[in-house]
Amino acid sequence: MTVVLPALVSREFGGGRGAQVLTAATTALGLVVLRLFRTGDGRWWLAIGAVIGIGLEAKWLVLLMVASIGLSVLAVGPRTVFRSGWLAAGIMVALALAAPGLIWQAAHDFLC
């Protein structure tokens, strides 16, 4: 419900499908990143990768949030989350889920 409610608010304010998916994805991303920081359990990288990959199917703007979180963690911590072997697996999940959109963009000269 925590992810669905912000998406419904986005729809109420006139957001289309892309805005609703982006809102839901960024909310879910925030939740799983907090879980990773709180527990230190690297397996959360898989969930983070899944949320990023799904979010990238809606909007490439998700990369801005990912970059912001990454730079913030590098600046102030907890940097230990980057030492997990699960990070590479999470990146692979994100790339696998975002691949169809990336392939489509490449086929259409990155116009959209």
C-alpha positions in Angstrom: 0.0 0.0 0.0 2.9 2.3 0.7 4.0 2.2 -3.0 0.5 2.2 -4.5 -0.8 5.3 -2.6 1.8 7.7 -4.0 1.1 6.4 -7.5 -2.6 7.1 -6.9 -1.8 10.6 -5.7 0.3 11.0 -8.9 -2.8 9.9 -11.0 -5.0 12.3 -9.0 -2.8 15.2 -10.0 -3.1 14.3 -13.6 0.0 12.1 -14.0 -0.2 9.6 -16.8 0.9 6.0 -16.7 4.6 6.9 -16.9 4.4 9.3 -14.0 2.5 6.8 -11.9 5.1 4.0 -12.5 7.9 6.5 -11.8 6.3 7.5 -8.5 5.7 3.9 -7.5 9.3 2.9 -8.5 11.0 5.7 -6.7 8.9 5.0 -3.6 9.8 1.3 -3.7 13.4 2.2 -4.4 13.5 4.4 -1.3 12.1 1.6 0.8 14.5 -1.1 -0.3 17.5 1.1 -0.1 16.5 2.0 3.5 16.2 -1.7 4.2 19.7 -2.3 2.8 21.2 0.5 4.9 19.4 -0.6 8.1 20.2 -4.3 7.9 23.5 -4.3 5.9 22.2 -7.4 4.1 23.6 -7.3 0.6 20.8 -9.5 -0.8 18.7 -6.3 -0.9 20.8 -5.3 -3.9 18.7 -7.8 -5.9 15.5 -6.0 -4.9 17.1 -2.6 -5.6 18.2 -3.8 -9.0 14.7 -5.1 -9.8 13.1 -1.7 -8.8 15.6 0.2 -10.8 15.1 -2.0 -13.8 11.4 -1.7 -13.7 11.6 2.1 -13.1 13.9 2.5 -16.1 11.2 0.9 -18.3 9.0 3.9 -17.5 11.4 6.8 -17.2 15.2 7.2 -17.5 15.0 9.8 -14.8 15.3 7.0 -12.3 19.0 7.1 -13.0 19.2 10.6 -11.5 17.8 9.3 -8.2 20.1 6.3 -8.3 23.1 8.6 -8.9 22.0 10.9 -6.1 21.7 8.0 -3.6 25.0 6.6 -4.7 26.9 9.8 -4.4 25.3 10.5 -1.0 26.4 7.1 0.3 29.9 7.7 -1.0 30.0 11.0 0.7 28.6 10.2 4.1 28.1 6.4 4.3 27.4 3.7 5.0 30.0 2.8 2.5 30.2 -0.8 3.6 27.1 -1.6 1.5 29.2 -1.2 -1.6 31.5 -4.0 -0.5 28.9 -6.7 -1.0 29.2 -9.2 -3.8 25.5 -8.8 -4.2 26.0 -5.3 -5.7 27.1 -6.8 -9.1 24.1 -9.2 -9.1 21.8 -6.2 -8.4 23.3 -4.3 -11.3 22.8 -7.3 -13.6 19.1 -7.6 -12.5 18.6 -3.9 -13.3 20.3 -4.2 -16.7 18.3 -7.3 -17.6 15.0 -5.6 -16.8 15.9 -2.4 -18.5 17.3 -4.1 -21.6 14.1 -4.1 -23.7 13.7 -0.4 -23.2 17.4 0.3 -23.9 17.3 -1.9 -27.1 14.1 0.0 -28.3 15.8 3.3 -27.6 18.9 2.3 -29.5 16.8 1.1 -32.5 15.0 4.5 -32.5 18.1 6.6 -32.2 17.4 7.5 -28.6 14.7 10.0 -29.7 12.2 9.5 -26.9 
